[in-house]
Amino acid sequence: MNKKFYVTTAIVYANASPHIGFAYEVIAADVIARYKRLAGYDVFFLTGSDEHSLNVERKAQSLGKTPKEYCDEMISVYKDVWKKLNISNDDFIRTSDEKHKKCAQEIVQRVYEKGDIYKGHYEGWYCTSCEAYLPEKDLVDGNCSIHKQKPSWLKEENFFFALSKYTDKILKHINDNPDFIQPDARKNEVLNVLKEGLTDISISRSTFKWGIPFPLDESQVVYVWFDALLNYISAIGYPDNKEKFNKYWPADIHIIGKDITRFHCLIWPAILMALDLPLPKKIFGHGFLQFKGEKMSKTRGNIVDPVEISSEFGVDTLRYFLMREIPFGVDGDFSIDALIRRINNELANDLGNLVNRITGMLGKYCNFAVPEPNLEKDGLDTELYKKTEEVFAEVDNFMEQFKFADALNKIWELIRMANQYVDKTAPWKLFKANNVNRVNTVMYNSCETLRLISILLSPFMPNTSEKILLQFGFDKNYLNNKLDELKVWGKTQSGIKVLQQEVLFPKIT
């Protein structure tokens, strides 16, 4: 029986089309999901939409629509974007789904019966974009530090969750599980908050109606952040489908933006503790994808559209750039100039050139068929073979640590070595000297290395990987085989016909 792996993204806020910053998160989760499937895991990859909030209600009203009508339209947009970016999610949860509503109401009831929900009054500065009350000490010149806008002063009677009760339990869990929050910068932020002590939080709202009716008082709705976090368990059947829930929970990793780390690392663990459920194994708070040094946000109007970029430069090109350019976990800048440099220097000069060279030489020397290699190997052959083994091991290590840029750097070492192997062995000279056996061995080794490179690239650049494998005679479903079988040297069959194809990555001038 395959081991399970449950990976989630944050759920996208239903108030505008997703920008490239959120695409960055979903692509990263997709890379993890694809790699784990390749490694033989039973993967469940969840993403979805966060629909209940005052912002969404106001946006719908401004368009003369009901919130549900507006969200239905937006969800269609999100699903279309994920399809265009080749996202392989297994489910798309909506917080307006009936199963989610039922789950949220039952959880509120259970936590109330445990004694962790009570009625009270709250007043404070409220940022509608954050959907959260902000402590005065966190304001910058009276504004929200993230959205750069002045929050409103709100006062209302609603229900509270006894978050403070779980301060010590959460602190103990983090200390006992050093990898629970990653990277370390996020963990340290959370630990600093815990040192100050947690305060109870309001988990209902009475000032708007677009939300899940609060089961203890249906004149109120469940606070969006209490509601949204529950998607991770409602999507896998909690509380009714015990078989599915027990199969996939706890989540192996929640991938989130660093701005929502506190919700996921403080409120979410406390809710799970109140329900006597296991906590997720890891929460990874990645950095912001910035544009000209500022976080992209709809509020600031500095959005880069991932569909536009992928339409112009290619989906796999965008996926490659985002995973290669920015070490996962830190902030990084998106730049068209940097994207073009990666295309020209790495995709065209290195990978595209390797595929073109091998295809061209197979046509000249082997009648477009993979030749039978000679069993005798020289030092260059052995060096290439050992490099493939080394790269598979190192890529696996980096993928376990979510170091996507480092994994791609290792794959590129192999691509460059494969190009150097061709240069050093010089098949054109061997052919001219009528050394057919050596030509065949060099060409076979080049084809085999390219097969292995395609496998390594498949989580990052699935279309490109499939295109290369099809060009070299492999079946469309070839990657359904498991990594342990695929990575063994010598799996390329002699005699396979190789197709001439258009240039993979034309240079941009």
Secondary structure, DSSP 8 states (H G I E B T S, - for coil): ---EEEEEE--EETTS---HHHHHHHHHHHHHHHHHHHTT-EEEEEEEEE--SHHHHHHHHHTT--HHHHHHHHHHHHHHHHHHTT---SEEEETTSHHHHHHHHHHHHHHHHTT-EEEEEEEEEEETTTTEEE-GGG-BTTB-TTT-S--EEEEEEEEEE-GGGGHHHHHHHHHH-TTSEESHHHHHHHHHHHHH----EE-EESS---S-B-TT-TTSEE-HHHHHHTHHHHTTTTTT-HHHHHHH-S-SEEEEEGGGHHIIIIIHHHHHHHTT----S-EEEE--EEETTEE--TTTT----HHHHHHHH-HHHHHHHHHHHS-TTS-EE--HHHHHHHIIIIIIIIIIHHHHHHHHHHHHHHTTB-----S---HHHHHHHHHHHHHHHHHHHHHHTT-HHHHHHHHHHHHHHHHHHHHHH-HHHHHHTT-HHHHHHHHHHHHHHHHHHHHHHTTT-HHHHHHHHHHTT--TTGGGS-HHHHTSTT-S-TT-B------SS----
